[in-house]
Amino acid sequence: MSHKILIVDDAAFMRMMIKDILTKNGFEVVGEAADGAQAVEKYKETAPDLVTMDITMPEMDGIAALKAIKQINPNAKIIMCSAMGQQAMVIDAIQAGAKDFIVKPFQADRVIEAISKALG
């Protein structure tokens, strides 16, 4: 059974890169969102097994979206995606309940490792 993943990033090419990595490794991408507000709505619609969440986005950032999703489902599994130099925000995200984080530019093996570990 393939795990259902929701991809959240304001950059379309980043979503495409993650989607490519995931589908090649047998995961099912059930939705994509370009900001935190969309992410919360898509989470309610798709009930994914895991969410990859960009930290910096317009409208609602990844940490606010993480907290909103955790209110919907305290057991939600969310992995944060950050650019280099966002350590403070990554720490905030982990404290807010993120399972792990991956750093851009994405390395396929690191993405799969983080997701497999979080779903494990």
Buried (B, 14 or more C-beta within 10 A) or exposed (E): EEBBBBBBBBEEEBBEBBBEBBEEBEBEBBBBBBBBBBBBEBBEEBBBBBBBBBBBBEEBBBBBBBBBBBEEEEEBBBBBBBEEEBEEBBEBBBEBBBBBBBBBEBEBEEBBEBBEEBBE
